[in-house]
Amino acid sequence: MEQEKTRKFIDWRPSDKGDTVGWALIFVWAAFLILAPMLNIGQEYSWWDGWGLFFIGLGVVGLAGSLIRLSVKEYPNPSLWDIVFGLFFLFLGLGNNTSWIWAIALIVIGFSILRSVHQHHKST
């Protein structure tokens, strides 16, 4: 009898349809941000920054995908890295308004890496 390998929360996961939809949304978002200045959309706002908005969108799509994976049992659970990368890009897009969060994010990433190394070492 073949034993099924269980995924841990910190493992990378293989590609699936959810990833494909996420990448499609990211490309559509990027195209909109490229076309916006040509169509005079957003130019009147002082906060309008194409790269910042791109990274905010990238983070939101990543975190939304993680939330969908957590709420729908048919999808594989998100890995820790899905959430870390989503938060990273969201904070990158928000820029200087969240400088204190960068320190917390780096601490969380560092401890999660140490935890995964410790768990891997413990299991071998």
C-alpha positions as CSV (number, residue, x, y, z in Angstrom):
1,M,0.0,0.0,0.0
2,E,1.5,3.3,-1.1
3,Q,1.7,5.9,1.6
4,E,0.5,9.4,0.7
5,K,2.9,12.2,1.6
6,T,1.3,14.9,3.7
7,R,2.2,18.5,3.0
8,K,3.3,20.7,5.7
9,F,2.3,24.3,6.0
10,I,5.8,25.4,5.1
11,D,6.3,23.3,2.0
12,W,6.2,24.6,-1.6
13,R,3.3,23.3,-3.5
14,P,3.1,22.3,-7.2
15,S,1.4,24.5,-9.8
16,D,-2.4,24.3,-10.2
17,K,-5.3,26.2,-11.7
18,G,-5.4,28.7,-8.8
19,D,-1.8,29.8,-9.7
20,T,-2.8,30.1,-13.3
21,V,-5.7,32.4,-12.5
22,G,-3.5,34.4,-10.1
23,W,-0.9,35.0,-12.8
24,A,-3.6,36.0,-15.3
25,L,-5.0,38.6,-12.9
26,I,-1.5,39.9,-12.3
27,F,-0.9,40.4,-16.1
28,V,-4.3,42.1,-16.5
29,W,-3.5,44.4,-13.6
30,A,-0.1,45.2,-15.1
31,A,-1.6,46.0,-18.5
32,F,-4.2,48.3,-16.9
33,L,-1.4,50.2,-15.1
34,I,0.6,50.5,-18.3
35,L,-2.5,51.8,-20.2
36,A,-3.7,54.1,-17.4
37,P,-1.3,57.0,-18.1
38,M,-2.0,56.8,-21.9
39,L,-5.8,57.1,-21.1
40,N,-5.2,59.9,-18.5
41,I,-6.5,57.7,-15.7
42,G,-5.1,58.4,-12.2
43,Q,-2.9,61.3,-13.2
44,E,-4.9,63.7,-11.1
45,Y,-4.1,61.9,-7.9
46,S,-1.0,62.6,-6.0
47,W,-0.8,59.1,-4.7
48,W,-0.8,57.5,-8.1
49,D,2.4,55.5,-8.6
50,G,2.4,52.7,-11.2
51,W,5.0,50.5,-9.6
52,G,3.6,51.0,-6.1
53,L,0.1,50.1,-7.3
54,F,1.5,47.1,-9.3
55,F,3.1,45.7,-6.1
56,I,0.0,46.4,-4.1
57,G,-2.0,44.4,-6.7
58,L,0.5,41.6,-6.7
59,G,0.3,41.3,-2.9
60,V,-3.5,41.5,-2.9
61,V,-3.8,38.8,-5.5
62,G,-1.3,36.6,-3.6
63,L,-3.1,37.0,-0.3
64,A,-6.5,36.5,-1.9
65,G,-5.3,33.3,-3.4
66,S,-4.1,32.2,0.0
67,L,-7.5,33.0,1.6
68,I,-9.3,31.1,-1.1
69,R,-7.1,28.1,-0.5
70,L,-7.8,28.2,3.2
71,S,-11.5,28.5,2.7
72,V,-12.1,25.9,-0.1
73,K,-11.3,22.3,0.9
74,E,-10.8,21.1,-2.6
75,Y,-7.7,23.3,-3.1
76,P,-4.4,22.5,-1.5
77,N,-3.6,24.6,1.6
78,P,-1.4,27.7,0.9
79,S,2.2,27.4,1.9
80,L,3.7,29.8,4.4
81,W,5.7,31.3,1.5
82,D,2.5,32.2,-0.4
83,I,1.5,34.4,2.6
84,V,5.0,35.8,3.1
85,F,5.4,36.8,-0.5
86,G,1.9,38.3,-0.6
87,L,2.7,40.4,2.5
88,F,6.1,41.3,1.1
89,F,4.7,42.7,-2.2
90,L,1.8,44.4,-0.4
91,F,4.2,46.2,1.9
92,L,6.6,47.0,-0.9
93,G,3.8,48.7,-2.8
94,L,2.7,50.6,0.3
95,G,6.2,52.1,0.5
96,N,7.3,54.4,3.3
97,N,4.0,54.4,5.1
98,T,4.8,51.0,6.6
99,S,8.5,51.2,7.5
100,W,8.0,49.7,11.0
101,I,6.3,46.6,9.4
102,W,9.4,45.7,7.5
103,A,11.3,45.0,10.7
104,I,8.4,42.7,11.9
105,A,8.2,41.0,8.5
106,L,11.9,40.3,8.4
107,I,11.7,38.8,12.0
108,V,8.8,36.6,11.0
109,I,10.5,35.4,7.9
110,G,13.7,34.7,9.8
111,F,12.0,32.7,12.5
112,S,9.9,30.8,10.0
113,I,13.1,29.8,8.1
114,L,14.7,28.7,11.4
115,R,11.6,26.8,12.4
116,S,11.5,24.9,9.0
117,V,15.2,24.0,9.3
118,H,14.7,22.8,12.8
119,Q,11.7,20.7,11.9
120,H,13.5,19.2,8.9
121,H,16.6,18.5,11.0
122,K,14.4,16.9,13.7
123,S,12.6,14.6,11.2
124,T,15.9,13.2,9.7
